[in-house]
Each structure stands twice: as structure tokens, then as C-alpha cells.
Amino acid sequence: MNPLRTNRSWPSSGLYAITPDEADSQRLLERVKAVLGAGAAWLQYRNKRADADLRMRQARLLQPLCARYRVPFIINDDWRLAAMIRADGAHLGEDDGELAAARAALGADAIIGASCYDRIELAREAVAAGASYVAFGAFFPSPTKPHARVARPALLADAASLGVPRVAIGGITPDNGRSLVDAGADLLAVISGVFDAPDPASATRAYLSCFAPSH
């Protein structure tokens, strides 16, 4: 397991829950509370369909909930929003701005993640620019991103030498997640598998079983 390079005592392994495109803020809050209560390690706020005002409102609702459960609150795509509300970090894709600029704005203790898709060279560049973790995927067909680039599990082992947590994303289920943890994933990032489940808390616990010691 690669530790998280920050002065804050955040976990560096477990379920990385990512919110869905939910317009109903109260429903979103209730489902996130269930997921955090069941033991998710990190939460990323992501809502591709929301306008700036809704993103701000929802982020401000979720932030104190994460603080209550001592879970880092990370904003997808928008490091400026993360800086504005003093979130714990931001996650950047390849079109979301300079990682170094995000690091400068958010500070040394912020968690800043980078999408590296299927390319180890992107991960090396991200870590050199100050990334706290690197994310690879999709490893399996994903309902959220059906046309996503496909990553090989071997990428997770290749990235071990970078010294930061490795996040796996894309079509991960409780049945296939163990294989990615065994391949080197520190965190499993999940959207629909948790938030589209009839019981998000039970789904969260099922994902956490991927991290249980093998017998």
C-alpha cells in the first residue's frame, strides 16, 4: 500500500465513492450519508449535469457530512470550486487545467488526484507535478463512461514505484474488485455500483470485502 503524502491523517486505501449526476440534493445527501456510514474511505463530488449554482449548493451540503465522518471531500474537475469552499482536494482529468496550478491554489495538504487512463507516462508526469494519487481505468465496461479507454491491471503494479496511492476505476463490482486490489489498487473508485444500488450501505460493505485479507 502506498501512503498518502499529506500531514492530514486520511486513509490511503478502501472504497472511493464518487457521486452520480443527481439533481435532487436531499436524495443525494441521504445516499451519501448511508455510504459514509457504511465505511467509504473517500468521497468525490461529481455532477456533470449540474450548473455552477447547483454544484456549489451540493458541495456545501456534502462537505460538513464528510467532516462528520472524517472522510476527505474531493471535488471532481473544478479545483477553483475546491479552493472556494476549502474542500480537502480536487480530482483533475486531462482537460481540467494544470495540476501544478491546483496544487498552488489548494496548498500542500490538499489531496489532488489525476486521471491517467491507460498511460503510465501520464502518472509519472502527474506525480512530478504534485499529484497525491493517480487513477487508472476503465478496467471493465462502465455504464458511466461506456467509451472509456481500457486499462490493464498490470498498470497498477507498474505504478507502485511512484510512491502514491493507486486508484482503479471503471465497471468495478464486488466480484471483480478483489482482482484489482490484488494487482495493486489502493482504492476502488465506484459510482453506479454504489449509488444506483437499492441499498447503498449494503453495496458499500460488499465493496469493502474486496479489501479483507484472503484466507
N, C-alpha and C positions, 0 to 999 in steps of 0.2 A: 504494500500500500504506500502510495506517495503522500506525504503530508501536505497540508495546505500552508503556504507561506504567508502567514499573517500573524499579527500579535493577538488577534482575537481567537478565542478557543472554540472555533467551529469544527464540526465533524468533517472528515475528509473521505467518508465512504457512506454508502446507503442509497436510498431512493431519492432521486432529484425530481420532484413533482413540478410539472410545467402546466400552467393554467390553460384552459381551452378558450376559444372565441365565444365568450359568454356575455350577452347583453344584460342579463338580469343580475345585478350586483348582489342582491341578497342571496340568490341561489348560489352564486359563485362563492360568497363568504361562507355559507353553510357547508359547502362541499370541501372547501379548503380547510375549514376547521376540523372536519372529520379526518381528512388526510393527515394533517399535522398531529392530531390527537392519536392517530394510529402509528406514528413514528417516522414520518418522512423526514429526511435529513436536511434537505434544502427546498426552497420554493422559488420558482421563477415566474414572474408575472408576464404573460404573453397574451395579447389580444389583437390579432391582425385586423379585425373588423371594426374596432373601436376608433372613434375620433379622439383628438387630443384631450378634450374635456373629460370624456368617459375614462380614458386611460388614467388621467390624473385622479379622478374620484375613486376609481377602483384601486389604484395603487395606494392611496391614502387609507382606504379601508383595510387592505391586506397587511400593510406594514406593522401596525400595532399587534395584529394577530400573530404574525411571525415572531415579534419581540416577546410576546407572552409565552410562546412555545420554544423560545431560544433557537429559532431556525433562521438562517440567513435569508434575507429577502433580496432577490436579484431581479433586475429589470431587463427584459429582452429588447434588444435593438437600440434603445434610446438611452445613452449614457447621460444625456443632458437632463432627462427626467429623473434618472437615478440621483444625479447631483442635486437637483432642485429639492427633492424630498428627503435627501440624505439616506437613500437606500443602502443596503450593505454591499451592493455591487451591481454589475451590468454584464450582460452577455452580448457579444458582437458577432455578427456574421460577416462575410467578406465585403458586403456593401454598406456596412453600418458605421463607417468612419475609422479614423486612426486609433489603434489601441493605445498608443503612447499618449495621445491627447486625452483619452478616457482615464488613463492612469493618473495623469497630471491633475485632472479635474476632481477625481474621486479620492485620491490620496493613497498612501502606501498600504493601508489596512483593508482597502476595498477588495472584494472578490471580483476579478474581471476574467470572464471566460471567452474563449474564441472557438467558433465553428471551424473545424479543419477538414470536414467532409471525408474524403478518401485519400488525403495527401499528408504524409509525414513532414514534408518540407514546410507546409503551412504551419504545422505545430511548432517546428523549430523556430520559425520566424516570430510566431506569437509569443513564445516563451522569452525570446530575446527582447521583445518589445514590452515585456512586463506582464504577460498573462499569468493568472493564478491557476488556471486549469485549461485543458484542451479537450474538445469534444469531437468525436468521430461518429460518422454514420451517414446514411442509414445502413444498419446491419441486416435488417429484414424489411419486407414490404411494409410501408407505413400508410395508414389511412389519412394522416395529416399532410404528408408530403409524398404522394404516390409516385412522383417522378424524381425523387431524390437520388443523388449519386449513391452507389453501393460501396460500402467499405468492407474490408476483410478483417476478421478478428485478429489476424496477425499484426495489424497496425497497433493494437493495444500493447502488445509485447514490445514492438519496435519503439514505442514512445516511453517506455519505462525509464530510459536513461535521461529523459528531460527533467525528471525530478518533481513534476507537478501531478496532481490528480488527473486521471483519465476518465472522461465521461463517454458512455456509449448511449446512442440514441437511434430510434428508428425501428418501429414494429416490434418492440421488446415486450414479451409476455412473461408471466411467472414460469412458464415452461421452458422458454429459450434463454431467459436471463442468466441462469446459472452458468451456461457455456461462456458468456461474455465476462462474467466475474472470474471464472477460471482462466480466461485468456488475458486478464489483467485490468479489466474495468474496475475503477474505484467507486464510481457512481453509475446508476442506471437512470437515464432521463426518460420520463414517460408522461404522455399527455392523455390520449384517449383511453389507454388501458386502465387508468385510474379514474379520470373524471367522467368517462362515459359508462363506467360500471354502475350497476344498480345500487351497489353498496361500496362507495369509495374507500371506506375504512377497511373493509374486508379485502378489497383489492390491494390496498397498501400493504397489509400484513402478508398477503400472498407474495408480493414482490420482495418483501424483506426476507422471506425464506430463501431467496437466492443467495443471501449473504451468510446463511447459517453454516457452521462447519460441517463438512462432509463426514459421514460415518463410514 
